Amino acid sequence: MKRLIIRPLTRRHGQAFLSLIDGLADFEKLRRPTRSARARLLRDGLGRKRRFDAFIATAGGKPVGYAIIFETYSSFRANPTLFLEDLFVMPEYRKQRVGLRLFQKCLAEARRRRCARMEWIVLDWNKPAIRFYRRLNSRWMKDWLLYRLDL
C-alpha cells in the first residue's frame, strides 16, 4: 500500500468524502444520500457551525476511508463521550490496517478532548466489524437497547 495519511476533513476532500459515504451506503445496502443530503453533509462537516468532525484516510493521494465523530455527554461521568458515527474503509484496503489506523486516530482525538469514553454502534450482521472491535478489547453493551425516533 502506498503511504497512508489520515487527516481532518477539509473542503479539498469534500467530494471524495461524499464518494466514500456512497461506498458505505452500498456496503450496507442503503440508498445513497440525496443531493440535498450531500449539501447538508458538506455544510455540517465543513461549515461555520460544524455538527460533526471527520477524518479522511488517503493512500497515495487516493481516498480510501473515513470516520465521522462527534461529542455526546455523560451526566454521571460529567465528561464528554466521543461517538464514532461511521468508520468505513474501501473493501480493497480492509486488510491493510486502514480501519485500525482510523480507529486509533479517533481514540487519540477522544483522549485529546479529555473524553471519558468512546462509543459506537455496529450492525448485528457486520461480522467482520464485530471481530475487529472484539480484537481491540471493546465490549458489547448488551444491557443497553438502542431506540430511535425519526423526526
HELIX and SHEET records of a PDB file:
HELIX    1   1 ARG A   11  HIS A   13  5                                   3    
HELIX    2   2 GLY A   14  PHE A   27  1                                  14    
HELIX    3   3 ARG A   35  LEU A   46  1                                  12    
HELIX    4   4 PRO A   91  GLN A   96  5                                   6    
HELIX    5   5 VAL A   98  ARG A  112  1                                  15    
HELIX    6   6 LYS A  127  ARG A  135  1                                   9    
SHEET    1   A 5 LEU A   4  PRO A   8  0                                        
SHEET    2   A 5 ASP A  53  ALA A  59 -1                                        
SHEET    3   A 5 LYS A  62  SER A  74 -1                                        
SHEET    4   A 5 ASN A  79  VAL A  89 -1                                        
SHEET    5   A 5 ARG A 117  TRP A 120  1                                        
END                                                                             
